[in-house]
Amino acid sequence: MHLRSFFRDLRGGKQHGRDGKNKQPSEPNHHHQPICKDVEIPPPQDSLWANLPPELLLDIISRVEAAEIQWPARRSVVSCASVCKTWREITKEVNRSPEQCGSFTFPISLKQPGSREMPIQCFIRRDRASSIYTLYFGLTPALSGNSSKFLMAAKRIRKATKTDFIISLSGNDFSETSENYAGKLRSNFLGSKFFIQDSEIPSNSVIRPSGWSWKRISSKRVSPRPPICSYNVATILYELNVLRTRGPRRIHCVMDTIPVSCTQPGGNLPPIIRTSDETFSPAACPSTSSISSLPKKQPAADPLVLENKVPRWHEQLQCWCLNFRGRVTVASVKNFQLVNAATSGSDDEKVILQFGKIGKDVFTMDFRYPLSAFQAFAICLSSFDTKPACE
């Protein structure tokens, strides 16, 4: 037998590459075939864990959800949702929103409003070299330690006439066509006006998208995401300082998707509409020609307007001061507190968002209802951008 015929007969078996690792056999049409064709793996839904009585399963997951309130132990709740479809549905019913428990479990929690009773305490780390800002759930890096949970990250991208902060659910993936894309913050040339753009459709009304990018779908993807859209959900305005006077910045935030009535007793926000589970179709993200056919925006109540709390001048320290209740320890022009403009200066004034410096490249961020973690993080990111006309 010739050597050429011998190697031709072995062509259908395992082959070794240059690196010594086994490769799958290849056919003449260059399509990879699975090694085990006749082995059928039963779906997870047919496992013994999925056949537990619903009452017993509900009691187990409820106890796990109530016992684990901080990370990393909170991962047990996520593990319960990963067992099978039955466990996932019950975990979704048992799991409470940040408004109810003041904690985060799943990525959807980042788009839900914070707690009504106590502010949710987080902190932000700034990496000057890579221009990446990372949000963690916890008191401070020193106090939280390993219990601090990564929430989101943003990367600043400077352009000729604007600056973009791409917000992602991953710390190293900042592509606008990625599954981790959550939204972005865009500024004008002077850094005096910012727009918060969400990747999900707002819940209270139909808002026209400000732009979109069609995602290139691979043939290997079984269930691709719909095209990524950007919806303006808030506008941040910094007052111009034409006279160059010394003093704190003046901020106004118009929350287009949050009605001012939700801050009143008994007021609630509309539920969030998820778009990541929709079937991919051209109608998932409307084209320019079909925008005119969208349903008209319903007349809604006045949007919530936030403004910075006016600090007082301290004669002994010779500086502007605010009561951050020990959460801010370093003086900085970036420090601010935002309150409802309708109740500013009254007895009902309540700090909705506060942001301040506690160390080199470390800042605290405390927010509460009706803001979500995504909205609060985007507002705080605007404080990092250069504002030549506002300082």
N, C-alpha and C positions, 0 to 999 in steps of 0.2 A: 504494500500500500504506500502510495506517495504521501509525503508530509503535507502537501497541499490539500489532498482529500481528507486527511485526518483532521486538520484544523477546520475544514469546511463542515465536518460532522459535528464538531464541538461548538459551532457558532451559536447554536440555540441554547447553550447552557450559560452558566455564570461566567462573566468576564471580569477581569481585574483591570482597573485603570492605572494611570501612572502613579497615583498616590497610594495604591495598594488596597483601595476600598472596593467592595463588590458593587457592580452596576447591574441594573435590570436588563434582561435580554431585549434586544431591539429587533424589529421586523423590517423588511425592506422598505416599508412606507414611513419609517422613522417615527412611529407612534409607540410610546412605551406601553407595555402590557403588564398587568399586575402579576406578581410571582405566584400567588395562590389564587386560582380562579374559582375553584369549587367550594371554597370555605365561605360560609354565610354567617355573618355576625348578627346575632339577634339584636333588635333595637333596644335601647335602654328602657323604653317604656314597658317592655315585657319582663323586666327584672323583678326580683322579689321585693325590692325597696318600693317599687311603684304600686304594689298590691297591698300596702298597709292600709288599715281602716282610716278613712278621712278624719274621724274624730281623734284617733290616737296621733295621727300625723300633725294635725292642727295643734294639739296640746304640746307636742315635742318642739315644733318650730316656734310656738309662742313663748315657751320657756327659754329657748336659746336667744330669741330676739330681745327678751326682757332682761336677761342676765348679762349679755355682752353689750356694753354701751360705749366702749372706747376701742380704738385700734391699738395693737393688731388683733386683739381677741375678736373684734367685730368681723373678722374674716370667716368665722363659723357661720354667720348668717348667709354670706355669699356662697359658701360651700353647700349649704342646704339647697339653695336655688340652682345649683349645678348638678344635682343628682339626676333628675329626670324632669319631664314636663309636669307631672303631678306635683312634685315638690316645688317646682318653680312657681306654679300658679298659687299655691297656698302661701309661699313666702311673700309673694307680691301682695296678697291680702293682709298678711300679718304685719309686714314691714310698715313702719310709720314714716311720714314725711318729716323733713326738717322743721316744719312749722309746729309739729306735734311733739317731737322728741329732741330737736336741736342737734341732730347728728346726721351724718352722711353714710349711705350704704352703697347705693348704685349710682351710676353716672347721671341718671335722670334727676337725682336729688340736687345736682348743681344748678338746675334750671328752675327749681321750686323755691318759693319764698322761705325766708328764715323764720326763726322762732318769734312768737309774739311776746313771751314773757321775759326771756333773758337774751342778750346778744350772743351770737355765735362768734367765738374768738378764733382767729386764724393769724398767720404771719406769712410774710413774703420775703423771699431771698432774692437778691439781685446779683447777677454775675456780669460784671462790667465788660469782661473780655468777650463774651459771646452774646451780650445784650439779651440774655434770657432771664425772665422773672418767673419764679416758681412759687405757687401758693400751696401752703400746708394747713391742715386742720389741727390746731393745738394752741396752747397758750403762748409759749416762746420756745425757741430751740433748746434753751438750757433746761426748762421745766418739763417740756413734753418728752424729749429724748426719742426713744424708739416708738413711742405711742403716737407721734405726729404722723398724719396721713397725707400723702400727696393727693392733691385735688386737680390742679390745672397748672399749665405753664404758658407763657407768652414770649414771643420773640419779636424784638423791635427791628423793623426794616425801614431804613431811611431811603426816601426817594427825592427826586428833584423838587417837587412842589408839595409833598405830603409825607407823612410818617404813618406806617401801619404797624399795629401790634397784633400778630396772629396768635389767637388763643387756641390751645389744643389740649386734649385730654391726655396727651403723652408728653414726656419731657424731652423727646428727641425727634419728634415728627411734627413739622409745622407746615405741611403742605395743605393748601386749601381744597385739594381734591381727595384728601385722606379721610378715612373713617373716623379719625380722632379729631377732626376739625370741629370746633365748637362755635366760632365766630371771630370777629376782629374789631379792633378800635382804629378808626381812621381820623386823622387830624388835617386841618388846612395848613397853608403855608406859614402863617404866623403862629400857629400853635395855640390859637385862642378859641377854636371851635373843634369839637370832637363828635364823631358819630359812632354809636355802638351798634354793630350789625350782628344779628343772630342768624345761625344757620337753620333754625327751625321756624315754622310759621307761628306768628304770635297767636295767642289763644283768644283774645277778646274781640278781634275784628280782622277783616281781610285787609292786609297792608301790602301794597305793591312792592315787589322785590326791587332793590336798588341795583342788582347785578347778579350774574350767575356764571358759572363755568361748567361746561359739559364734561363730565368725567369719562375718560376713555375706558370702555368696558373690555376686559379680557375675556377670551372665549372659555377660559377655565373657571370663570366665576359662575356659580350656580344661581345665586340670588344677589345681584348687584344692587348697590344703593341708588336712589334717584339722584339726579343732578344736584350739585351743591348750589344753594341760593343764599343770598344775603338780604336780610330784612332789617331796616332801620328801626330800632326799638327805643332809642333814647338819644338825646342831644345834650352835650356838655358845653357850657359857655364859660369862658374866663374873661372877666372885664379887662379892657385895655387900660394900661397905666401910661397915659400919654405924658404926664408930668414927671414920671419917674420918681414918685414919692415912695418912701419906705413904709412898709406895712404888709399885712397878710394878703394873700390872694382872695379874690371874690369869685365864688363859683356858683353857677346856676345849672341844675340838671333837670331837664324836662323828660320825664319818663312817659313816652307816648303810649305804651301798652299797659300802664298801671293807672287806673282811675283814682282820683283823689278820694272818692267815696269809700274805697277799700280801707282807708285808715280810720274811718269812723267806727264807733262801736257796732258790731254785727256785720261789718263789711268784709267781703271775701273776694279773692281773685278768681277769675274764670280758670277752668282746668287747662292744662297744657296739652297741645295737640302734637303728637309724635309723628314725624315724617320718615324716620329711618326704616320702618316696617312696611312702607308702601311698596306696591309692585312697581317695578321700573316701567315707565311709559313716557311718551313725549308730553303727556298732560301733567306729569308730576311737577314739572317746573314750566310755567307758561312762557311762551315765546313773546316777542315784541308785538307781533300782530294780534295775539289773543289777549293782551293785557286789557284792551278796551272792553272785552267781553266778560271780565271778572265782575262779580257782584259788587255793587257799590258799598263803600264803607258806611256802616250804620252810624248814625249820630250818637256818639258816646259822651260820657261825662267828661268834665275837664280833666286833663292829665295831671298826675302828681308832679309837683315842682319842688325840688330840693334846693336849698341854699345853705351856704356855710354859716355856721354860728359865729357871730361877731365876737372876737376875743376882747379882753379888757387889758388896759395898759397897767403894768405893775411898776409902781414908782421906785421901789427898792431894787428890783432886778433890772429895771430899765428895758423891759421887753414886753411883747404881747403874750398873754397867757390864756390858756384854756384848761378846764378841769377834765383830764383824760382818765381820772381814777386809777392812776398808777400804771396805765398801759403804755404810756409814752414817756421816755426818759431823756431824749436828746432833742434840743431845739432845732427846728428845720422849717424852711419855708414851705415844705411839702406837707406839713402836718395840717389836718383840717378835721372838722366835724360838720356833718350835714344833718339838717333838720327839715321838717315840713315847713314850707314857706307860709302855709295858711295858719300855722300855729306858732310861728317864730316870735319869740319874746313873751309868750303867754305862759300861764302856769301849766298848760298841757304840752309844753314843748318837750319833745323826746328825741334824743339823738338816734338817728336811723343808721348812720354809717360814720365811723371814725377811723382815721388813718394817721399813723405817726411813726417816727423813727425811734428805735431802741438800741441801735448799735450800727457798726459799719456794715452797710448793705443789708440790714435786717430791719423790717418794718412790720408793725402789727396792723391788722385789719379786723375790725369788729363790726358786724352788721346785724340787722334784725328785719323782721317783717315790715314792709312788703317786698324788700329787695331780695334777690337770689344771690347765690355765691358768684355766678357768672356776671351779673350786673354790677355787684360791688367790686369785683376784681377789675372789671373794665374801667370803672370810675377811678379807682386808685391808680391804674396804669397811666391815666391821663396826667397825673401829677409828676410822672417821671420824664415826660417829654419837655424839650426845651421851649421856652415861651419868651422870646426876646421882646415882645410888645406888652407883656403882662407883668413884668417884674421891674 
